[in-house]
Amino acid sequence: MTSTYLIPAAQVRTEIVIKKSRFISTAQLAASVPEARAVIAGLRAEMPDANHHVYAFRVGFGKSVTEGMSDDGEPTGTSGPPTLAVVRGSGIGDIALVTARYFGGTKLGTGGLVRAYTESAQAALSMLKTEFKVEKRELGLEMPYSLYNIVKRLIATYRGEIQEEEFAAQVLIIVRFAVDDLAAFSADLQERTSAQVSVVDLSQL
């Protein structure tokens, strides 16, 4: 799995009007499938009078991705699949995009609907600000007091984020690292401490 990928940095909302129908697309972060479902439910509740709430989401990226979509009452294949196609083509992960349609009285036809939902999704993604998500892993490090300062310096060198420290018979440090920094940190840790530090990958528990 790619350890870094683009994700939404903030919610964005755009609106287009086609033959008096309003298409309001909202895109935002959804880091899990339950979170994506919550985003969709929240937007339905925010715009309950819309005729349709078409959505697509992609959680994860690369080989590890979960997708979902819905035409939400529009003719099959005219809205959910084109919306998902736009999301897939964006190169963005952990994203949910919902397009609320307010019917304007004029039917658009199958081809017109595909174009309208595609254009609306593209409009939202063109305005979406993104940032890189960095996959992180949490480690537990147990060591004698004599190695505490050495380990702390190594954690800082490899940009670790200390979550917790416990001082008992030994020192326990809970720390988070970017996955891309883990191999180098682990190798350096073993060398600098003569393998005297016990390491537990808490992300696997």
The 8 nearest C-alpha neighbors of each residue, nearest first, counted from 0:
[[1, 62, 61, 2, 63, 60, 3, 59],
 [0, 2, 3, 61, 4, 60, 62, 134],
 [1, 3, 134, 0, 133, 178, 4, 179],
 [4, 2, 133, 132, 1, 131, 134, 5],
 [5, 3, 131, 132, 6, 92, 2, 1],
 [4, 6, 131, 91, 130, 132, 129, 92],
 [5, 7, 92, 91, 129, 130, 93, 131],
 [8, 6, 129, 28, 9, 27, 128, 130],
 [7, 9, 129, 128, 130, 6, 10, 28],
 [10, 8, 7, 27, 128, 11, 28, 127],
 [9, 11, 27, 26, 12, 25, 8, 28],
 [10, 12, 26, 25, 127, 9, 123, 27],
 [13, 11, 25, 24, 123, 26, 10, 23],
 [14, 12, 123, 24, 23, 122, 25, 11],
 [15, 13, 23, 22, 24, 21, 16, 12],
 [14, 16, 22, 21, 119, 17, 23, 13],
 [15, 17, 21, 20, 19, 22, 18, 14],
 [18, 16, 20, 19, 21, 15, 115, 22],
 [19, 17, 20, 105, 16, 103, 107, 104],
 [18, 20, 103, 17, 16, 21, 104, 105],
 [21, 19, 103, 102, 17, 16, 101, 18],
 [22, 20, 16, 101, 100, 15, 23, 19],
 [21, 23, 100, 15, 14, 99, 16, 98],
 [24, 22, 14, 99, 98, 13, 21, 100],
 [25, 23, 98, 13, 97, 12, 123, 119],
 [24, 26, 12, 97, 96, 11, 98, 123],
 [27, 25, 96, 11, 95, 10, 97, 123],
 [26, 28, 10, 95, 94, 7, 9, 29],
 [27, 29, 94, 7, 93, 30, 95, 6],
 [30, 28, 35, 93, 94, 34, 31, 95],
 [29, 31, 93, 58, 28, 34, 32, 94],
 [32, 30, 34, 33, 29, 58, 35, 93],
 [31, 33, 35, 34, 36, 58, 30, 29],
 [34, 32, 36, 35, 31, 37, 29, 30],
 [33, 35, 37, 31, 29, 32, 36, 38],
 [36, 34, 29, 32, 38, 37, 33, 95],
 [37, 35, 33, 39, 34, 38, 40, 32],
 [36, 38, 34, 40, 35, 39, 41, 33],
 [39, 37, 35, 41, 36, 40, 34, 42],
 [40, 38, 36, 42, 41, 37, 43, 35],
 [41, 39, 37, 43, 38, 42, 36, 44],
 [42, 40, 38, 44, 39, 43, 37, 45],
 [41, 43, 45, 39, 44, 40, 46, 38],
 [44, 42, 40, 46, 41, 47, 45, 39],
 [43, 45, 41, 47, 42, 46, 40, 39],
 [44, 46, 42, 43, 47, 41, 40, 48],
 [47, 45, 43, 44, 48, 49, 42, 99],
 [48, 46, 44, 43, 49, 45, 42, 50],
 [47, 49, 46, 50, 101, 43, 51, 45],
 [50, 48, 101, 51, 47, 100, 46, 99],
 [49, 51, 101, 100, 102, 48, 52, 99],
 [52, 50, 100, 49, 99, 71, 53, 72],
 [53, 51, 99, 98, 71, 97, 54, 100],
 [54, 52, 98, 70, 71, 97, 69, 79],
 [55, 53, 97, 68, 69, 96, 79, 98],
 [54, 56, 68, 83, 96, 67, 95, 82],
 [55, 57, 95, 67, 66, 94, 96, 68],
 [56, 58, 66, 94, 93, 65, 92, 59],
 [57, 59, 93, 65, 64, 31, 92, 30],
 [60, 58, 64, 92, 93, 63, 57, 65],
 [59, 61, 64, 92, 63, 62, 58, 1],
 [60, 62, 63, 0, 1, 64, 59, 92],
 [63, 61, 0, 64, 60, 1, 59, 65],
 [64, 62, 61, 60, 59, 0, 65, 58],
 [63, 65, 59, 60, 58, 62, 61, 57],
 [66, 64, 58, 57, 59, 67, 63, 32],
 [67, 65, 57, 56, 58, 64, 68, 55],
 [66, 68, 56, 55, 57, 65, 69, 54],
 [67, 69, 55, 79, 54, 56, 83, 80],
 [68, 70, 79, 71, 54, 53, 55, 67],
 [69, 71, 79, 78, 73, 53, 72, 75],
 [72, 70, 69, 53, 73, 51, 52, 79],
 [71, 73, 70, 74, 51, 75, 69, 53],
 [72, 74, 70, 71, 75, 77, 78, 51],
 [75, 73, 77, 76, 72, 70, 109, 78],
 [76, 74, 77, 73, 70, 78, 72, 79],
 [75, 77, 80, 78, 79, 74, 70, 81],
 [78, 76, 113, 75, 112, 74, 109, 79],
 [77, 79, 70, 81, 116, 80, 113, 76],
 [78, 80, 70, 69, 82, 68, 81, 53],
 [79, 81, 83, 82, 76, 78, 84, 77],
 [82, 80, 84, 83, 78, 117, 79, 113],
 [81, 83, 79, 85, 80, 84, 117, 120],
 [82, 84, 86, 55, 80, 85, 81, 87],
 [85, 83, 81, 87, 82, 86, 80, 88],
 [84, 86, 88, 82, 83, 87, 89, 81],
 [85, 87, 83, 89, 88, 84, 82, 91],
 [88, 86, 84, 85, 89, 83, 90, 91],
 [87, 89, 85, 86, 90, 84, 91, 83],
 [88, 90, 86, 91, 87, 85, 124, 92],
 [89, 91, 88, 87, 92, 5, 86, 4],
 [92, 90, 5, 89, 6, 94, 93, 4],
 [91, 93, 60, 6, 59, 94, 57, 58],
 [94, 92, 58, 30, 29, 59, 57, 28],
 [93, 95, 28, 29, 92, 57, 56, 27],
 [94, 96, 56, 27, 26, 29, 35, 55],
 [95, 97, 26, 55, 54, 25, 56, 94],
 [98, 96, 54, 25, 24, 53, 52, 99],
 [99, 97, 24, 53, 23, 52, 54, 22],
 [98, 100, 52, 23, 51, 22, 49, 24],
 [101, 99, 22, 51, 21, 49, 50, 102],
 [100, 102, 49, 21, 50, 20, 103, 22],
 [103, 101, 20, 104, 100, 50, 21, 19],
 [104, 102, 20, 19, 105, 101, 18, 21],
 [103, 105, 102, 106, 19, 20, 18, 101],
 [104, 106, 103, 107, 18, 19, 102, 20],
 [107, 105, 108, 104, 103, 102, 18, 111],
 [106, 108, 111, 112, 105, 109, 110, 18],
 [107, 109, 111, 110, 106, 112, 113, 74],
 [108, 110, 112, 111, 77, 113, 107, 74],
 [111, 109, 113, 112, 108, 114, 77, 107],
 [110, 112, 107, 114, 108, 109, 113, 115],
 [111, 113, 115, 109, 114, 110, 77, 107],
 [114, 112, 77, 110, 111, 116, 115, 78],
 [113, 115, 117, 111, 112, 116, 118, 110],
 [114, 116, 112, 118, 117, 113, 111, 119],
 [117, 115, 119, 118, 113, 78, 114, 112],
 [118, 116, 114, 120, 115, 119, 81, 82],
 [117, 119, 121, 115, 116, 120, 114, 122],
 [118, 120, 116, 122, 121, 117, 115, 24],
 [121, 119, 123, 117, 122, 118, 82, 116],
 [120, 122, 118, 124, 119, 123, 125, 117],
 [123, 121, 119, 125, 120, 124, 118, 13],
 [124, 122, 120, 13, 126, 125, 121, 24],
 [123, 125, 127, 121, 126, 122, 120, 26],
 [124, 126, 122, 123, 127, 121, 128, 120],
 [127, 125, 124, 123, 128, 122, 11, 13],
 [128, 126, 124, 125, 11, 123, 129, 7],
 [129, 127, 8, 7, 9, 126, 130, 11],
 [130, 128, 7, 8, 6, 5, 127, 131],
 [129, 131, 5, 8, 6, 7, 132, 128],
 [130, 132, 5, 4, 6, 3, 133, 129],
 [133, 131, 3, 4, 5, 6, 134, 130],
 [132, 134, 3, 2, 135, 177, 131, 4],
 [133, 135, 2, 177, 178, 3, 132, 136],
 [136, 134, 177, 178, 176, 133, 175, 137],
 [135, 137, 175, 176, 202, 178, 177, 138],
 [136, 138, 175, 201, 202, 174, 200, 176],
 [139, 137, 200, 201, 174, 199, 173, 175],
 [138, 140, 173, 199, 198, 172, 201, 200],
 [141, 139, 198, 172, 171, 197, 138, 173],
 [142, 140, 171, 197, 170, 196, 169, 172],
 [141, 143, 196, 170, 169, 146, 144, 197],
 [144, 142, 169, 145, 146, 170, 147, 141],
 [145, 143, 147, 146, 170, 169, 142, 148],
 [144, 146, 143, 147, 148, 142, 149, 170],
 [147, 145, 149, 144, 148, 143, 150, 142],
 [146, 148, 144, 150, 149, 145, 151, 142],
 [149, 147, 151, 150, 146, 152, 145, 144],
 [150, 148, 152, 146, 151, 147, 153, 191],
 [149, 151, 153, 147, 152, 148, 154, 146],
 [150, 152, 148, 154, 153, 149, 147, 155],
 [151, 153, 155, 149, 150, 154, 156, 148],
 [154, 152, 156, 150, 155, 151, 157, 149],
 [153, 155, 159, 151, 157, 152, 156, 158],
 [154, 156, 158, 152, 153, 157, 159, 151],
 [157, 155, 153, 154, 158, 152, 159, 184],
 [156, 158, 154, 155, 159, 184, 153, 180],
 [159, 157, 155, 156, 154, 160, 176, 177],
 [158, 160, 176, 154, 175, 157, 155, 174],
 [159, 161, 175, 174, 162, 158, 176, 154],
 [160, 162, 174, 163, 173, 159, 175, 172],
 [163, 161, 173, 174, 160, 175, 164, 172],
 [162, 164, 173, 172, 161, 165, 174, 171],
 [165, 163, 172, 171, 173, 166, 162, 170],
 [164, 166, 171, 170, 167, 172, 163, 169],
 [167, 165, 170, 169, 171, 164, 168, 144],
 [166, 168, 169, 170, 165, 171, 144, 143],
 [167, 169, 166, 170, 143, 144, 171, 142],
 [170, 168, 143, 167, 142, 166, 144, 171],
 [171, 169, 166, 142, 141, 165, 167, 143],
 [170, 172, 141, 165, 140, 164, 169, 166],
 [173, 171, 164, 140, 139, 163, 174, 165],
 [172, 174, 139, 163, 162, 138, 161, 164],
 [173, 175, 161, 162, 160, 138, 137, 172],
 [176, 174, 137, 160, 136, 159, 138, 135],
 [177, 175, 159, 135, 136, 178, 181, 137],
 [176, 178, 135, 179, 180, 134, 133, 136],
 [179, 177, 135, 181, 180, 134, 176, 136],
 [178, 180, 177, 181, 2, 182, 176, 134],
 [181, 179, 178, 177, 183, 182, 184, 157],
 [180, 182, 184, 178, 183, 179, 185, 176],
 [183, 181, 185, 184, 180, 186, 179, 178],
 [182, 184, 186, 185, 181, 180, 187, 157],
 [185, 183, 181, 187, 182, 186, 188, 180],
 [186, 184, 188, 182, 187, 183, 181, 189],
 [185, 187, 183, 189, 188, 184, 182, 190],
 [188, 186, 190, 184, 189, 185, 191, 183],
 [189, 187, 185, 191, 186, 190, 184, 192],
 [188, 190, 194, 186, 187, 192, 193, 191],
 [189, 191, 187, 193, 188, 192, 186, 194],
 [192, 190, 188, 189, 193, 187, 149, 194],
 [191, 193, 194, 189, 195, 190, 188, 196],
 [194, 192, 190, 195, 189, 191, 188, 196],
 [193, 195, 189, 192, 196, 190, 188, 197],
 [196, 194, 193, 192, 197, 142, 189, 143],
 [197, 195, 142, 194, 141, 198, 140, 192],
 [196, 198, 141, 140, 142, 195, 199, 194],
 [199, 197, 140, 139, 196, 141, 200, 138],
 [200, 198, 139, 138, 201, 140, 197, 141],
 [199, 201, 138, 202, 203, 137, 139, 198],
 [200, 202, 138, 204, 203, 137, 199, 139],
 [201, 203, 137, 200, 204, 136, 138, 199],
 [204, 202, 201, 200, 199, 137, 136, 138],
 [203, 201, 202, 200, 199, 137, 138, 139]]
